[in-house]
Amino acid sequence: MKIKKVSQTRNITFLSTYPPRVCGLATFTEDLVNEIDKGSVFRPTVIAVTNTEEYEDLRVVAKLSQHNRDSYCQTARWANLHTDLLVIEHEYGIFGGDCGEYIIDLAKNLTVPFIITTHTVLMNPSQKQRLVLRELGRLASMVVTMAESAVPLLTETYGIEPGKVMVIPHGVPSMSVKPREELKVSHGLDNKQVISSFGLLSPAKGLEYGIEAVAKVVPEYKNLVYLILGKTHPCVKQLDGESYRDSLIALAERLGVGDNVRFVDKYLTKDEVITYLHLSDMYMTPYLSKEQAVSGTLAYAVGCGRVVVSTPYRYAQELLGGGRGMLGEFRDAGSLASCIRGVLDNPWQKKEMEKKILAVGQQMTWAKVAGRYTRLFINLIDAPKQKGVSLPKSLKYPIDGKVGRISGSICRNL
C-alpha cells in the first residue's frame, strides 16, 4: 500500500536528541517544540536520535538509531512522506560516523526542505568537521545560528552562502517567581551572597577555578555561598564515574571552603533551575574553551537578569559586553575572584548590570524565539507557491537536480 503525503496540515519535524535523554540539546528541542505547539500554525513532531532510550511523549513519531548508518536513509524516506519541513538540530557528537558524517546520508536523500540549527560552530575545525557542516549548509534551505559571532565563521570558514544564514537567539523561559530574598529564606540561604553554576558536570566547565575564586573572596565575604547544581554528564560518568565531582568536593575542603561550596547532585527541573537562578546574586561560567559558541545555561541566567561572572568564551563576550556582565581570564582564579569582588563591593553597579542584562533576556523568551522560527518555517514552506520567489538550489533540486527522486536504499555517502 502506498502512503500518501498529507498536505492539509503543516507538519514541522525536529530531528534531535530528546528527553528522557539527558543533554542540553534534548532540553532545547523540547522547550522549542512546546512553545511552537502553543500556536495554531504548525503541529510539531520529533524524530529522536536514540541509542536505547524509550519515549512516552506522543510528539516522538519516529526514531533515528545514532550509530546505524542505514537508519539515516530510512529516516529521510520517512520524512519525505510525513513532514513538510525538517529541522535538524546539529551537534557533531549526536550523529554517527566520523564527526557525525552519517547525517549527510540523510540530508542527501531528503526531498522536503530542511533547516540546520547549529549548536557548535568551531573556529578551528578539523578538515572533516569543516566538510560535514559545509555540506549540510550547501544542501540546507537555511542555517540558523544562535550567536552573531558565528555568522562570519559559517560564511568564511565553512563556505556557507551568506543568504542562507540567519541568527535566532537561544530561548529562555519566562516564569513568575518570588522575590530573591524570599527565595533565599525558603532555601536556607537567608543573609547569604549566592553564586551559582548549573548544568551537567564535566571537566570542560572549569568549576575548579570557580571554587578557587570563591576561596579567595571568602575571607572578605564569609557569607558567600557557591552552589554547584546538576548531575555529572552521563558520558563523563560512564568513563570516569564521579571522579570529577569528588575532586571538586576535595578541592573545596582543602581550600577551607567546604561550608561555602554546596553541591546539588540532581538533574534539575526547569522550575528548579529558574528558582535557583532567581535566588542567586551572581551566576558563574568559568568554562575552559574560548570555542563555546552557545551556552544554554548562560542564556538562562541572562533571561533571569542575573549578573554573570564568566571567562571570555565567544558567547559570553557577545552577551555580556557593554557593561552587561563581568569577564575574567581563562584558567585564572584570581581574575574571577576580582570580578566577584567587583560585584560585591559595588551594589549600585550590580543593579545597573542586572537591568542591562535583563533587557537582553527579555528579547530571548521562548515565545519570541518560537515566533521567529514560525515565521521562517512559513516562508520556506510557502516559498514554492509564491510567484516570482527565488529559492536556494537545495530547495529546488534536493537530490541530483530531480525533485522527488530517491535511490531506494542506496545512500549517497560523503
Secondary structure, 3 states (H helix, E strand, C coil): CCCCCCCCCCEEEEEECCCCCCCHHHHHHHHHHHHHHCCCCCEEEEEEEECCCCCCCCCEEEEEECCCHHHHHHHHHHHHHHCCEEEEEECHHHCCCHHHCHHHHHHHCCCCCEEEEECCCCCCCCHHHHHHHHHHHHHCCEEEECCCCHHHHHHHHCCCCHHHEEECCCCECCCCCCCHHHHHHHCCCCCCEEEEEECCECHHHCHHHHHHHHHHHCCCCCCEEEEEECCECHHHHHHHCCHHHHHHHHHHHHCCCCCCEEEECCCCCHHHHHHHHHHCCEEEECCCCCCCCCCHHHHHHHHCCCEEEECCCHHHHHHHCCCCCEECCCCCHHHHHHHHHHHHCCHHHHHHHHHHHHHHHCCCEHHHHHHHHHHHHHHHHHHHHCCCCCCCHHHHCCCCCCCCCCCCCCCCCC
